[in-house]
Amino acid sequence: MGKPEQEIIPLGRLSPMKVAAVPAFGGMLMYLGPGIVWAGLAQGSGELIWWPYLTAKYGAAFLGLLLPASLMQYWVNVEIARYTITTGETAMTGFSRLSKRYAMLIWIGVFVENCWFGAYASAGGTALAELTGFPFGWEARGQSLFWAYLTIAIYLCALMFGRVVYLIVERLTVTVVVVTIVGIGFAIFQEPVLAVAGEFFGALFSPGFSKPDNWDPADLSTVLTGVVFAGAGGFGQLFLSYWMRDKGVGMAAYMGRVTSPLRGEAEAITSTGYGFTDTTENRKNYMGFMRYLKFESGMGVTLNLVTTVIMCWLAWALLRPQGIIPEGWEIAVVQSTFFEISWGSIGKTIFLLVAAAFLCDAWLQLTDGCARMQSDFLYANYPKFHRFHFRTLYFFFVGFFTLMTSVTLPLAQPGDLIIVRGVIAFMAMAIICPGLIYLNYVRVPRAFPAWVKPHPFTQAMMVLIAATYLVVGLWYIFVKVSGW
């Protein structure tokens, strides 16, 4: 990797970017990981909780929304990572280049959206409590909270003692995703599940929705939560940018990584990225990274979609006929009873392990992502924070979010908290998508070679998706305010 040249490229309101050669593309396998981490975060709620909930309660009424909602996430992911690969900066820094007020809106939104993400740990705790029955003699709520706090402590230790923070998050997430895929793959080979395959997939591949006879207006927020959490959803979608940066993809190879204060030397992390000039070699390497980006984003969305579809299939076959709806402190436990009926204690154990894996690791990814984003905003917009190393700010916010989630854990049932986050997350998509469009389709092509601008079809899809989030979000606000 050559030393960055001393030329500069102005872009927006922040310091100009230095010019460097696009690093040689090392092949797909070298950069695999960020998409899997994103899928691990995405698997935190929609797949285990809300899509199975909607399927069990309303059957085919909303199932036709699943595929479109999931596929929309692909285009958003591509645009988030495109900016990081092109400049080495995160999408949050890109937004700061456009407008400090706009970036501040997102910065505040990240905080508000994630005040309640400790609910994922408590929901996962319900599965571990059911699996172990420990602490013995405690009520279900107390057992769930015990396991939630223990899980948080374990993951916090992992962040502190792993040499490179991102690699710890990636390795733990890959383990969780493997456990999840194997567990639910094992689960579908039950006779009741296979027997309804035809009717289930018929409903799945019928786009659209209908108002069910048993519709409960209180579930409007749940439907919205399910749609946005057919992926990571909301401001949390931007976390992909940080994982791409620490993986060193594209121009991010020039940016430093967050390391452990206990095990690793601090790497230089700058708030200003790098640009490149119009050369044959730069274009060749850049296009290699773009091919990787499409593959990585597609893999993450596919992993997430497959797990969601299987969980809905299981709910259709095992929950819906019995009229059982998972909710409250039993939200991750109800499904396990049907595995116990079919396969005995082994089936129940497998499902509870999958549920715990689904949910508990979402706390790790959200803590990591929130801490990175808060630090990134301060580092990019307020030079006085440069007196602190980026790593110092990151671990300060890790501690802050750990304390905050520990306080909010016992305040409400996990399902209620996740719905609140889901509604805010849907509105977030309507805020960040227009910014990505303007950043990648207008501002960056003005400063970089013309061939960085994506294909017109990609641009049209992203505009359509942004409009969809905006229109549906405004409709939701209208319904809630008017009571219509």
KEDRENBA-836670 format. One record per residue (C-alpha): residue number from 1; chain; x, y, z. Coordinates in nm, 2 decimals, decimal comma, always signed. Each point is the difference from the previous one (the first is absolute). Layout:
<atoms>
 num cadena     px     py     pz
 NUM      A      X      Y      Z
...
</atoms>
This chain:
<atoms>
 num cadena     px     py     pz
   1      A  +0,00  +0,00  +0,00
   2      A  +0,16  +0,33  -0,11
   3      A  +0,03  +0,30  +0,21
   4      A  -0,29  +0,25  -0,06
   5      A  +0,09  +0,29  -0,22
   6      A  -0,02  +0,36  +0,12
   7      A  -0,26  +0,11  -0,24
   8      A  -0,34  +0,07  +0,15
   9      A  -0,37  -0,04  -0,11
  10      A  -0,26  +0,24  +0,15
  11      A  -0,33  -0,15  +0,09
  12      A  -0,26  +0,18  +0,20
  13      A  +0,06  +0,20  +0,32
  14      A  +0,27  -0,22  +0,17
  15      A  +0,37  +0,00  -0,07
  16      A  +0,10  -0,11  -0,36
  17      A  +0,10  -0,36  -0,05
  18      A  +0,35  -0,10  -0,10
  19      A  +0,06  -0,18  -0,32
  20      A  +0,12  -0,37  +0,00
  21      A  +0,00  -0,29  -0,23
  22      A  -0,29  -0,24  +0,02
  23      A  +0,15  -0,31  +0,18
  24      A  +0,03  -0,32  -0,20
  25      A  -0,31  -0,21  +0,03
  26      A  +0,10  -0,31  +0,19
  27      A  -0,30  -0,23  -0,10
  28      A  -0,34  -0,07  +0,16
  29      A  +0,12  -0,22  +0,28
  30      A  +0,24  +0,26  +0,14
  31      A  -0,28  +0,24  +0,08
  32      A  -0,29  -0,23  +0,10
  33      A  -0,16  +0,08  +0,34
  34      A  -0,18  +0,34  +0,02
  35      A  -0,30  -0,14  -0,18
  36      A  -0,02  -0,29  +0,24
  37      A  +0,03  +0,24  +0,30
  38      A  -0,29  +0,20  -0,15
  39      A  -0,20  -0,32  -0,04
  40      A  +0,07  -0,09  +0,36
  41      A  -0,14  +0,34  +0,11
  42      A  -0,30  -0,03  -0,24
  43      A  -0,08  -0,34  +0,16
  44      A  -0,06  +0,16  +0,33
  45      A  -0,37  +0,06  +0,00
  46      A  -0,19  -0,02  -0,32
  47      A  +0,09  -0,36  -0,08
  48      A  -0,06  -0,15  +0,34
  49      A  -0,27  +0,23  +0,14
  50      A  -0,21  +0,22  -0,23
  51      A  -0,03  -0,19  -0,33
  52      A  -0,08  -0,32  +0,18
  53      A  -0,24  +0,19  +0,22
  54      A  -0,18  +0,15  -0,30
  55      A  -0,01  -0,33  -0,18
  56      A  -0,13  -0,19  +0,30
  57      A  -0,27  +0,26  +0,07
  58      A  -0,10  +0,11  -0,35
  59      A  +0,11  -0,28  -0,23
  60      A  +0,05  +0,12  -0,36
  61      A  -0,13  +0,35  +0,06
  62      A  +0,34  +0,17  +0,02
  63      A  +0,23  -0,28  -0,12
  64      A  +0,01  +0,14  -0,35
  65      A  +0,19  +0,31  +0,14
  66      A  +0,30  -0,21  +0,12
  67      A  +0,18  -0,04  -0,33
  68      A  -0,03  +0,37  -0,12
  69      A  +0,09  +0,12  +0,35
  70      A  +0,31  -0,22  +0,01
  71      A  +0,12  +0,08  -0,35
  72      A  -0,02  +0,38  +0,06
  73      A  +0,27  -0,04  +0,26
  74      A  +0,25  -0,11  -0,27
  75      A  -0,01  +0,33  -0,18
  76      A  +0,04  +0,20  +0,31
  77      A  +0,30  -0,21  +0,12
  78      A  +0,17  +0,05  -0,34
  79      A  -0,03  +0,38  +0,03
  80      A  +0,12  +0,01  +0,36
  81      A  +0,31  -0,21  -0,08
  82      A  +0,06  +0,16  -0,34
  83      A  +0,10  +0,33  +0,17
  84      A  +0,24  -0,17  +0,25
  85      A  +0,17  -0,21  -0,28
  86      A  +0,03  +0,32  -0,21
  87      A  +0,14  +0,23  +0,27
  88      A  +0,10  -0,20  +0,30
  89      A  -0,24  +0,21  +0,20
  90      A  -0,32  -0,12  +0,17
  91      A  -0,34  +0,10  -0,13
  92      A  -0,04  +0,21  +0,32
  93      A  +0,30  +0,20  -0,10
  94      A  -0,14  +0,03  -0,35
  95      A  -0,32  +0,15  +0,15
  96      A  +0,21  +0,24  +0,20
  97      A  +0,16  +0,12  -0,32
  98      A  -0,34  +0,08  -0,13
  99      A  -0,14  +0,18  +0,30
 100      A  +0,08  +0,01  +0,37
 101      A  -0,37  +0,04  +0,09
 102      A  -0,09  -0,30  -0,21
 103      A  +0,27  -0,21  +0,15
 104      A  -0,11  +0,12  +0,35
 105      A  -0,35  -0,11  -0,07
 106      A  +0,13  -0,35  -0,08
 107      A  +0,23  +0,00  +0,30
 108      A  -0,29  +0,09  +0,23
 109      A  -0,22  -0,26  -0,17
 110      A  +0,26  -0,27  +0,06
 111      A  -0,01  +0,07  +0,37
 112      A  -0,38  +0,02  +0,02
 113      A  -0,06  -0,31  -0,21
 114      A  +0,24  -0,20  +0,21
 115      A  -0,09  +0,10  +0,35
 116      A  -0,19  -0,33  +0,03
 117      A  +0,23  -0,25  -0,18
 118      A  +0,07  -0,18  +0,33
 119      A  -0,34  -0,16  -0,08
 120      A  +0,18  -0,24  -0,24
 121      A  +0,21  -0,13  +0,29
 122      A  -0,31  -0,04  +0,22
 123      A  -0,18  -0,18  -0,28
 124      A  +0,29  -0,23  -0,05
 125      A  +0,01  -0,05  +0,38
 126      A  -0,35  -0,15  -0,02
 127      A  +0,14  -0,28  -0,21
 128      A  +0,30  -0,06  +0,22
 129      A  -0,23  +0,01  +0,31
 130      A  -0,23  -0,26  -0,15
 131      A  +0,29  -0,22  -0,11
 132      A  +0,17  +0,00  +0,34
 133      A  -0,27  +0,07  +0,26
 134      A  +0,27  +0,20  +0,17
 135      A  +0,01  +0,18  +0,25
 136      A  -0,22  -0,26  +0,16
 137      A  -0,32  +0,12  +0,17
 138      A  +0,00  +0,34  -0,18
 139      A  -0,30  +0,11  -0,20
 140      A  +0,03  +0,01  -0,38
 141      A  +0,07  +0,38  -0,01
 142      A  +0,28  -0,02  +0,26
 143      A  +0,16  -0,29  -0,18
 144      A  -0,01  +0,18  -0,33
 145      A  +0,16  +0,31  +0,14
 146      A  +0,27  -0,21  +0,17
 147      A  +0,10  -0,16  -0,33
 148      A  -0,02  +0,34  -0,18
 149      A  +0,24  +0,16  +0,24
 150      A  +0,24  -0,30  -0,01
 151      A  -0,01  +0,01  -0,38
 152      A  +0,09  +0,37  +0,00
 153      A  +0,29  -0,06  +0,24
 154      A  +0,14  -0,27  -0,22
 155      A  -0,02  +0,20  -0,32
 156      A  +0,15  +0,30  +0,17
 157      A  +0,30  -0,20  +0,11
 158      A  +0,03  -0,13  -0,36
 159      A  +0,02  +0,36  -0,13
 160      A  +0,26  +0,10  +0,26
 161      A  +0,23  -0,30  -0,04
 162      A  -0,01  -0,06  -0,37
 163      A  +0,30  +0,17  -0,18
 164      A  -0,20  +0,14  -0,29
 165      A  -0,36  +0,08  +0,10
 166      A  -0,15  -0,06  -0,34
 167      A  +0,16  -0,34  -0,04
 168      A  -0,16  -0,10  +0,34
 169      A  -0,34  +0,11  -0,11
 170      A  +0,04  -0,18  -0,34
 171      A  +0,11  -0,33  +0,15
 172      A  -0,27  +0,00  +0,26
 173      A  -0,26  +0,09  -0,25
 174      A  +0,11  -0,27  -0,25
 175      A  -0,03  -0,25  +0,27
 176      A  -0,35  +0,12  +0,08
 177      A  -0,11  -0,01  -0,36
 178      A  +0,13  -0,35  -0,05
 179      A  -0,18  -0,12  +0,31
 180      A  -0,31  +0,17  -0,12
 181      A  +0,00  -0,14  -0,35
 182      A  +0,08  -0,35  +0,11
 183      A  -0,26  +0,01  +0,27
 184      A  -0,29  +0,12  -0,20
 185      A  +0,11  -0,21  -0,30
 186      A  -0,02  -0,31  +0,23
 187      A  -0,35  +0,12  +0,12
 188      A  -0,17  +0,00  -0,34
 189      A  +0,02  -0,38  -0,04
 190      A  -0,30  -0,05  +0,22
 191      A  -0,31  -0,16  -0,16
 192      A  -0,24  +0,28  +0,09
 193      A  +0,24  +0,26  -0,15
 194      A  +0,06  -0,18  -0,33
 195      A  -0,38  -0,07  -0,03
 196      A  -0,08  +0,37  -0,03
 197      A  +0,28  +0,10  -0,24
 198      A  -0,22  +0,04  -0,30
 199      A  -0,26  +0,24  +0,16
 200      A  +0,27  +0,19  +0,19
 201      A  +0,22  +0,07  -0,30
 202      A  -0,30  +0,08  -0,21
 203      A  -0,09  +0,28  +0,24
 204      A  +0,36  +0,11  +0,03
 205      A  +0,03  +0,05  -0,38
 206      A  -0,32  +0,20  -0,02
 207      A  +0,11  +0,37  +0,03
 208      A  -0,22  +0,23  +0,19
 209      A  -0,22  -0,01  +0,31
 210      A  -0,36  -0,02  +0,11
 211      A  -0,19  +0,11  +0,31
 212      A  -0,06  -0,31  +0,21
 213      A  -0,34  -0,07  +0,16
 214      A  +0,16  -0,01  +0,35
 215      A  +0,20  +0,32  -0,06
 216      A  +0,10  +0,18  +0,32
 217      A  +0,08  +0,37  -0,07
 218      A  +0,26  -0,01  +0,28
 219      A  +0,21  -0,22  -0,23
 220      A  +0,06  +0,28  -0,26
 221      A  +0,32  +0,08  +0,18
 222      A  +0,09  -0,37  +0,00
 223      A  -0,04  -0,02  -0,38
 224      A  +0,21  +0,31  -0,05
 225      A  +0,27  -0,16  +0,23
 226      A  -0,01  -0,32  -0,20
 227      A  +0,05  +0,18  -0,32
 228      A  +0,29  +0,21  +0,11
 229      A  +0,16  -0,30  +0,19
 230      A  -0,01  -0,22  -0,31
 231      A  +0,37  +0,11  +0,03
 232      A  +0,20  +0,20  +0,25
 233      A  -0,23  +0,30  -0,06
 234      A  +0,01  +0,36  +0,11
 235      A  +0,31  +0,20  +0,10
 236      A  +0,16  -0,34  +0,09
 237      A  +0,02  -0,07  -0,37
 238      A  +0,29  +0,25  -0,01
 239      A  +0,21  -0,22  +0,22
 240      A  +0,10  -0,20  -0,31
 241      A  +0,21  +0,30  -0,10
 242      A  +0,22  -0,04  +0,32
 243      A  +0,04  -0,37  -0,04
 244      A  +0,11  +0,05  -0,37
 245      A  +0,25  +0,27  +0,12
 246      A  +0,16  -0,22  +0,26
 247      A  +0,01  -0,29  -0,25
 248      A  +0,22  +0,23  -0,21
 249      A  -0,21  -0,02  -0,32
 250      A  +0,09  +0,23  -0,28
 251      A  +0,13  +0,34  +0,11
 252      A  -0,07  -0,10  +0,36
 253      A  +0,33  -0,19  -0,02
 254      A  +0,16  +0,33  +0,09
 255      A  -0,21  +0,06  +0,31
 256      A  +0,09  -0,15  +0,34
 257      A  -0,20  -0,25  +0,21
 258      A  -0,13  +0,01  +0,35
 259      A  +0,22  -0,22  +0,22
 260      A  -0,03  -0,12  +0,36
 261      A  +0,15  +0,24  +0,26
 262      A  +0,11  -0,31  +0,19
 263      A  +0,16  -0,21  -0,28
 264      A  +0,07  +0,21  -0,31
 265      A  +0,20  +0,31  -0,09
 266      A  -0,22  +0,30  -0,10
 267      A  -0,01  +0,03  -0,38
 268      A  -0,02  +0,35  -0,16
 269      A  -0,36  +0,07  -0,09
 270      A  -0,07  +0,31  -0,20
 271      A  -0,33  +0,17  -0,06
 272      A  +0,09  +0,09  -0,35
 273      A  +0,01  -0,25  -0,28
 274      A  +0,17  -0,04  -0,34
 275      A  -0,09  +0,05  -0,36
 276      A  +0,15  -0,12  -0,33
 277      A  +0,06  +0,12  -0,35
 278      A  -0,11  -0,13  -0,34
 279      A  +0,25  -0,27  -0,09
 280      A  -0,04  -0,34  -0,16
 281      A  +0,14  -0,18  +0,31
 282      A  -0,22  +0,19  +0,24
 283      A  -0,31  -0,08  -0,21
 284      A  +0,09  -0,37  -0,02
 285      A  +0,05  -0,03  +0,38
 286      A  -0,31  +0,21  +0,08
 287      A  -0,22  -0,21  -0,22
 288      A  +0,13  -0,31  +0,18
 289      A  -0,11  +0,14  +0,33
 290      A  -0,34  +0,09  -0,15
 291      A  -0,05  -0,36  -0,11
 292      A  +0,09  -0,11  +0,35
 293      A  -0,24  +0,25  +0,15
 294      A  -0,29  -0,14  -0,20
 295      A  +0,09  -0,35  +0,10
 296      A  +0,05  +0,08  +0,37
 297      A  -0,33  +0,20  +0,02
 298      A  -0,18  -0,27  -0,19
 299      A  +0,14  -0,27  +0,23
 300      A  -0,11  +0,19  +0,32
 301      A  -0,35  +0,06  -0,13
 302      A  -0,03  -0,36  -0,12
 303      A  +0,11  -0,14  +0,34
 304      A  -0,25  +0,22  +0,17
 305      A  -0,28  -0,08  -0,24
 306      A  +0,05  -0,37  +0,03
 307      A  -0,01  +0,00  +0,38
 308      A  -0,32  +0,22  -0,01
 309      A  -0,18  -0,22  -0,25
 310      A  +0,08  -0,31  +0,20
 311      A  -0,11  +0,15  +0,33
 312      A  -0,33  +0,11  -0,17
 313      A  -0,04  -0,35  -0,14
 314      A  +0,04  -0,15  +0,34
 315      A  -0,25  +0,25  +0,15
 316      A  -0,25  -0,08  -0,28
 317      A  +0,03  -0,38  +0,06
 318      A  +0,04  -0,01  +0,38
 319      A  -0,15  +0,31  +0,16
 320      A  -0,28  +0,11  -0,23
 321      A  -0,21  -0,33  +0,02
 322      A  +0,01  +0,02  +0,38
 323      A  -0,08  +0,38  +0,02
 324      A  +0,31  +0,06  +0,21
 325      A  +0,15  +0,35  -0,03
 326      A  +0,34  +0,06  +0,16
 327      A  +0,01  +0,32  +0,21
 328      A  +0,12  +0,15  +0,33
 329      A  +0,28  -0,16  +0,20
 330      A  -0,07  -0,33  -0,18
 331      A  +0,06  +0,16  -0,34
 332      A  +0,29  -0,23  -0,09
 333      A  -0,13  -0,31  +0,18
 334      A  -0,35  -0,08  -0,13
 335      A  +0,13  -0,15  -0,33
 336      A  +0,23  -0,24  +0,19
 337      A  -0,30  -0,19  +0,14
 338      A  -0,10  -0,12  -0,35
 339      A  +0,35  -0,13  -0,06
 340      A  -0,02  -0,19  +0,32
 341      A  -0,33  -0,16  -0,11
 342      A  +0,15  -0,11  -0,33
 343      A  +0,35  -0,09  +0,10
 344      A  +0,01  +0,00  +0,38
 345      A  +0,25  +0,18  +0,22
 346      A  +0,27  +0,00  -0,28
 347      A  -0,23  +0,20  -0,23
 348      A  -0,08  +0,24  +0,27
 349      A  +0,36  +0,05  +0,10
 350      A  +0,10  +0,07  -0,36
 351      A  -0,26  +0,26  -0,05
 352      A  +0,08  +0,18  +0,33
 353      A  +0,37  +0,01  -0,10
 354      A  -0,09  +0,15  -0,33
 355      A  -0,23  +0,25  +0,17
 356      A  +0,28  +0,11  +0,24
 357      A  +0,25  +0,02  -0,29
 358      A  -0,25  +0,21  -0,20
 359      A  -0,06  +0,25  +0,27
 360      A  +0,29  +0,04  +0,23
 361      A  +0,26  +0,07  -0,26
 362      A  -0,21  +0,30  -0,12
 363      A  +0,10  +0,18  +0,32
 364      A  +0,37  -0,05  -0,09
 365      A  -0,04  +0,14  -0,36
 366      A  -0,22  +0,29  +0,11
 367      A  +0,24  +0,10  +0,28
 368      A  +0,29  -0,01  -0,24
 369      A  -0,18  +0,19  -0,27
 370      A  -0,15  +0,26  +0,22
 371      A  +0,33  +0,07  +0,17
 372      A  +0,17  +0,03  -0,34
 373      A  -0,26  +0,24  -0,14
 374      A  -0,01  +0,23  +0,31
 375      A  +0,38  +0,02  +0,00
 376      A  +0,01  +0,05  -0,38
 377      A  -0,24  +0,30  +0,01
 378      A  +0,20  +0,18  +0,27
 379      A  +0,33  -0,08  -0,17
 380      A  -0,11  +0,14  -0,34
 381      A  -0,19  +0,31  +0,12
 382      A  +0,19  +0,12  +0,31
 383      A  +0,38  +0,02  -0,04
 384      A  +0,03  +0,05  +0,38
 385      A  -0,07  -0,37  +0,04
 386      A  +0,32  -0,08  -0,19
 387      A  +0,18  +0,04  +0,33
 388      A  -0,14  -0,34  +0,07
 389      A  +0,09  -0,31  -0,20
 390      A  -0,30  -0,14  -0,19
 391      A  +0,04  -0,32  +0,20
 392      A  -0,05  +0,20  +0,32
 393      A  -0,32  +0,14  -0,12
 394      A  -0,12  -0,33  -0,12
 395      A  +0,05  -0,18  +0,33
 396      A  -0,15  +0,29  +0,19
 397      A  -0,32  -0,05  -0,20
 398      A  +0,02  -0,38  +0,04
 399      A  -0,01  +0,06  +0,37
 400      A  -0,28  +0,26  -0,03
 401      A  -0,22  -0,23  -0,21
 402      A  +0,07  -0,30  +0,23
 403      A  -0,11  +0,21  +0,30
 404      A  -0,31  +0,14  -0,19
 405      A  -0,12  -0,34  -0,12
 406      A  +0,06  -0,15  +0,35
 407      A  -0,23  +0,27  +0,14
 408      A  -0,28  -0,04  -0,26
 409      A  +0,00  -0,38  +0,00
 410      A  -0,26  -0,05  +0,28
 411      A  -0,22  +0,30  -0,09
 412      A  -0,23  -0,18  -0,25
 413      A  -0,06  -0,33  -0,17
 414      A  +0,25  -0,06  -0,29
 415      A  -0,27  -0,01  -0,27
 416      A  -0,13  +0,35  +0,09
 417      A  +0,34  +0,15  +0,00
 418      A  +0,09  -0,16  -0,34
 419      A  -0,32  +0,13  -0,15
 420      A  +0,09  +0,36  +0,11
 421      A  +0,34  -0,04  -0,16
 422      A  -0,15  -0,14  -0,32
 423      A  -0,23  +0,29  -0,05
 424      A  +0,28  +0,25  +0,04
 425      A  +0,22  -0,21  -0,23
 426      A  -0,26  +0,01  -0,28
 427      A  +0,00  +0,38  +0,02
 428      A  +0,38  -0,01  -0,01
 429      A  +0,01  -0,17  -0,33
 430      A  -0,20  +0,29  -0,15
 431      A  +0,27  +0,24  +0,14
 432      A  +0,32  -0,18  -0,10
 433      A  -0,10  -0,12  -0,35
 434      A  -0,03  +0,34  -0,16
 435      A  +0,34  +0,10  +0,15
 436      A  +0,16  -0,31  -0,15
 437      A  -0,15  +0,08  -0,34
 438      A  +0,13  +0,36  +0,00
 439      A  +0,34  -0,10  +0,14
 440      A  +0,07  -0,29  -0,24
 441      A  -0,18  +0,12  -0,32
 442      A  +0,07  +0,37  +0,01
 443      A  +0,28  +0,12  +0,23
 444      A  +0,26  -0,29  -0,03
 445      A  -0,01  -0,02  -0,38
 446      A  +0,08  +0,37  -0,02
 447      A  +0,32  -0,05  +0,19
 448      A  +0,10  -0,35  -0,12
 449      A  +0,04  -0,16  -0,35
 450      A  -0,33  -0,02  -0,18
 451      A  +0,00  -0,39  +0,01
 452      A  -0,07  -0,01  +0,37
 453      A  -0,36  +0,10  -0,07
 454      A  -0,22  -0,31  +0,01
 455      A  -0,21  -0,13  -0,28
 456      A  -0,33  +0,19  -0,07
 457      A  -0,20  -0,31  +0,10
 458      A  +0,17  -0,01  +0,34
 459      A  -0,08  +0,37  +0,05
 460      A  -0,37  -0,05  -0,10
 461      A  -0,04  -0,29  +0,24
 462      A  +0,15  +0,20  +0,29
 463      A  -0,23  +0,30  -0,08
 464      A  -0,30  -0,23  +0,00
 465      A  +0,10  -0,16  +0,33
 466      A  +0,05  +0,34  +0,16
 467      A  -0,34  +0,12  -0,12
 468      A  -0,16  -0,32  +0,14
 469      A  +0,14  +0,05  +0,35
 470      A  -0,09  +0,37  -0,01
 471      A  -0,36  -0,06  -0,12
 472      A  -0,07  -0,29  +0,24
 473      A  +0,15  +0,19  +0,29
 474      A  -0,22  +0,31  -0,07
 475      A  -0,30  -0,23  -0,03
 476      A  +0,07  -0,16  +0,33
 477      A  +0,03  +0,34  +0,17
 478      A  -0,33  +0,11  -0,15
 479      A  -0,18  -0,32  +0,11
 480      A  +0,13  +0,03  +0,36
 481      A  -0,08  +0,37  +0,03
 482      A  -0,34  -0,01  -0,17
 483      A  -0,11  -0,33  +0,14
 484      A  -0,12  -0,09  -0,35
</atoms>
